[in-house]
Amino acid sequence: MNIFANTVVTMTFELFDSEGNVLEATSEPITYLHGGHSGMLPKLEEALNLKQSGDAISVDVEPADAFGDYDPGLVKLEPVDRLPADVEVGMQFEAYTNPGDEHGSGTVFTITDIADGKAVLDGNHPWAGKRLRFDCQ
């Protein structure tokens, strides 16, 4: 059976950066509904179209077709005293475009550094600006 829109697909994958470092890999197969339904990258879905069970593919994805270019405007410097008392590097939180509208779309910020009473908050996806390769089966 070929993969086409509205087909349930089960696959394993390894995700690499442009230097060949593994960023993520499935330990168990994942399942998704093919055809733009579940947030799968469109370039990856395009490469999977018409493939059959057992096929393997390798897909290079540019930043514009993955997690976007790195946006320095999404990096903020905030006083630590405006953040929770237990704040530490690696913590994440979501800020909403319209304060008080927790049903709208928010931006996830990651604390990347803390020094001199200030915290660096980065709203970019960790893989923004990176060329990626998906190896799927």
N, C-alpha and C positions, 0 to 999 in steps of 0.2 A: 504494500500500500504506500502510495506517495504522500508526502506532506503537502497540504494545501490549506487554505483558509478554513477555520473552524475544525481543524484536526487536533486531537489531543496528542501532544508530543512528549515523549520521555527521553531524556538524554543525560549524559554526563559531559562535563567540560572542564578545561583548565584555561585560566585567563592569565596572560603574560603581558608585561610591559615591553617597551621597545628594546630593552637590554636583555630580554629573555628571562627575567625574574618572575616566578609564579606569584601572582597577586591573590588568586583564589582558585580553588579546585573543589569539585563536588566529591564528597565521600560516599554519597548515595545518589542515585539518579534523581533528577528534578522532573517535574511534569508541569506543562503549561498548555494553554489553549492558543494555538497558532493563528495569526491573522490580526495582530494589533490589539489584542484584548488584555494582555497582562503585563505590560511594561517591558517586554523583551525588546532589545535594541532593533530598530527596523532593518539595519544592514545585516544583522545576524539572521533575522527572520527571512530576509530576501535570499540569503545564501542557503537557507534550509529548504526553501521552496522546492518541491518535486523530489527531494531526497527520499530514500527508502530506509527501512529498518536495517541497521548494521552499517550504513554509510558513515564515513568519517569526513569531516571538513575542517579546514583551517581558514579563519577569516580575519583579515587585518581591518581595524576600524580606526579611522582618524578621530581626533578629539571632537570635531563638529558633529560627527555621527555617533558619538558615545556620550561622554559626560560634559561636553562643551570645553571651551577654552578657559584657562585659568583667568579669573576676574579679580584683579587687585582691589576693586571697589567693594568686594565682599569680605575684605579683611578689616577688622575693627580693633581699636585699642580702647579698653574699658578699665576704669579703676576697679581693683579687686573688691573693694568694699561695696560695690553695686551688685556683686555676685554672691551666691550662697557661701557660707562660711567654710564649707568643706571642699571648695573649688580646687581642682588639680588638673594638670595637663592631661589631655585625652578625654576629659568630660565633654559631653555634648548636651545641647539644649536647643529647643525650637523657639524662634522668634517669629511673631506673626506680622504680616504686612500692615494690617489694621489692628492695632492693639484692642483687645477685648473680643476679637473675632477668632475664636479658637476653632472655628469650622472652616475658615479660609485656608489658603495655602501659606505655609510657614517656611522659613529657611532654617535648616539645621546648621548650627555653628559648633565648631570643635575648638576647644581651647588648645592652642599649639605652643604657648609659652606663657610663663608668669615670671615677672621680674620687676623690681622697684615699685611694688604696689600696683602694677598694671598687668592686665591679661590680654593676650593676643587671641582674638576670636576669628576663625576662618570659616566663612559660609560656602566655600567651594567644596564640591565633591572631592574626596581624596584622590580620585583618578582624573580630575579635570585637567585638561591640557596634555594628557598622555595619549600616545598612540598605543592601541591595545591589539592583542591577538587572541582570538578564541579558538581553541582546538576542541571540537565537539564530536561526540559519537552518539 
